[in-house]
């Protein structure tokens, strides 16, 4: 997380993700923000890629570590290690994802989820929460009061569950 003291707060995912299909011997590795530098290096060196950039491969080798092999020629490394690289992945999680230069996902083309309301909702449906109804009616004081009552009820329920759990353990 960056920008806690000043600037815009951002969260950058910098790890890698591995996905395996052992039955078909297909493995993928994606590295998020592969050129990430620490705060000290960022002061003196610029980053090659943006923070939202990712790259990866789909291969037949489970233990292939792309983070250490990406600096050289990937095809030569694959021949040397006797692995098959099926596809190369790259993109930006705020823009698009490409597999072998073919766009397979694009953020701008995402359609928002729609909500389907049912005719007979359960009494626990959030639309029946009294604090939310008061908030929608712009009665902030009443909404706060009702929210605190709900939180107190939840705390009491948690306490009762904890006590019941303790007494069940004692009986064993």
C-alpha positions in Angstrom: 0.0 0.0 0.0 1.3 3.4 -1.0 0.4 7.0 -0.3 -0.5 6.6 3.4 1.3 9.8 4.5 0.8 11.9 1.4 -0.5 11.5 -2.2 -3.1 9.1 -3.5 -3.5 5.9 -1.6 -3.0 2.9 -3.9 -2.6 -0.8 -3.5 -0.3 -2.6 -5.8 -0.4 -6.4 -6.2 3.2 -7.5 -6.8 3.2 -11.2 -6.3 2.7 -14.0 -8.8 -0.2 -16.4 -9.3 0.1 -20.0 -10.4 -2.7 -22.1 -11.8 -2.3 -25.8 -12.5 -4.3 -28.4 -14.3 -2.4 -31.5 -13.3 -4.7 -33.9 -15.1 -3.8 -32.3 -18.5 -0.3 -31.2 -17.4 -1.0 -27.5 -18.1 0.4 -24.9 -15.8 0.2 -21.1 -15.9 2.1 -18.4 -14.0 1.2 -14.7 -14.0 3.4 -12.1 -12.5 1.8 -8.9 -11.4 3.9 -5.7 -11.6 7.0 -7.7 -12.7 9.3 -4.6 -12.7 8.4 -3.5 -9.2 11.2 -1.7 -7.3 11.5 -0.9 -3.6 11.0 2.6 -2.4 14.8 3.3 -2.4 15.4 2.1 -5.9 12.3 4.0 -7.2 14.1 7.2 -6.1 17.0 6.6 -8.5 15.6 4.3 -11.2 12.4 4.4 -13.2 10.2 1.4 -13.7 9.9 -0.2 -17.1 6.2 -1.0 -16.8 3.2 0.4 -15.0 1.9 -0.9 -11.7 -1.1 -2.5 -13.3 0.9 -4.5 -15.9 1.1 -8.3 -15.7 2.7 -11.0 -17.8 2.8 -14.7 -17.8 3.1 -18.0 -19.6 1.1 -21.2 -20.0 3.5 -24.2 -20.0 3.8 -27.9 -19.3 6.2 -27.4 -16.4 4.8 -26.9 -12.9 7.9 -25.7 -11.3 9.1 -23.2 -13.9 9.7 -19.8 -12.2 9.0 -17.0 -14.7 10.1 -14.3 -12.3 13.8 -15.5 -12.6 13.7 -16.5 -16.2 11.9 -13.4 -17.8 15.1 -11.3 -18.0 16.5 -13.5 -20.8 15.2 -15.0 -24.0 12.3 -17.1 -22.9 12.3 -19.3 -26.0 16.0 -20.2 -25.5 15.3 -20.9 -21.8 12.5 -23.2 -22.7 14.7 -25.2 -25.1 17.4 -25.4 -22.5 15.1 -26.6 -19.8 13.2 -28.9 -22.2 9.8 -27.3 -21.5 7.0 -26.3 -23.9 5.6 -22.8 -23.7 2.0 -23.0 -25.1 1.2 -19.3 -24.8 2.4 -16.0 -23.5 0.1 -13.8 -21.4 0.3 -10.0 -20.9 -1.9 -7.1 -20.1 -3.1 -4.7 -17.6 -5.8 -5.4 -15.0 -7.3 -2.0 -15.6 -7.3 -2.4 -19.4 -7.2 -5.8 -21.1 -5.5 -9.3 -21.1 -3.9 -10.7 -24.2 -2.9 -14.3 -24.8 -0.5 -14.6 -27.8 -1.4 -11.0 -28.8 -5.1 -11.9 -29.0 -7.3 -9.9 -26.6 -9.3 -12.3 -24.5 -10.6 -9.9 -21.9 -11.2 -6.2 -22.0 -12.3 -4.0 -19.0 -14.3 -1.6 -21.1 -16.5 -4.4 -22.5 -17.5 -5.6 -19.0 -21.2 -5.4 -18.4 -22.3 -4.5 -14.8 -24.1 -7.1 -12.9 -27.8 -6.7 -12.7 -29.9 -7.4 -9.6 -32.9 -9.5 -9.9 -35.4 -8.9 -7.1 -37.7 -11.7 -6.0 -41.3 -11.3 -5.3 -41.3 -12.9 -1.8 -37.9 -12.1 -0.2 -36.9 -13.5 3.2 -37.5 -11.3 6.2 -33.7 -11.1 6.6 -33.3 -9.4 3.2 -31.2 -6.3 3.6 -34.0 -4.1 2.1 -35.9 -4.6 5.3 -33.1 -3.3 7.6 -34.6 -0.4 9.6 -31.2 1.4 9.7 -30.9 1.4 5.9 -34.5 2.6 5.5 -33.8 5.5 7.9 -30.7 6.3 6.0 -32.6 6.3 2.7 -35.1 8.7 4.3 -32.1 10.9 5.3 -32.8 10.5 9.0 -29.2 10.2 10.0 -29.7 10.3 13.7 -32.3 7.5 13.6 -30.1 5.5 11.2 -27.2 5.7 13.6 -29.3 4.7 16.6 -30.8 1.7 14.7 -27.3 0.7 13.4 -25.9 0.7 17.0 -28.9 -1.5 18.2 -28.2 -4.0 15.4 -24.5 -4.1 16.3 -25.3 -4.6 19.9 -27.6 -7.5 19.0 -24.8 -9.0 16.8 -22.3 -8.7 19.7 -24.7 -10.4 22.0 -25.3 -13.2 19.5 -21.6 -13.7 19.1 -21.1 -13.9 22.9 -23.9 -16.5 23.2 -22.4 -18.6 20.4 -19.0 -18.4 22.1 -20.4 -19.5 25.5 -22.4 -22.4 23.8 -19.2 -23.5 22.1 -17.3 -23.5 25.4 -20.0 -25.5 27.2 -20.1 -28.0 24.4 -16.3 -28.5 24.7 -16.6 -29.0 28.4 -19.2 -31.7 28.0 -16.8 -33.7 25.8 
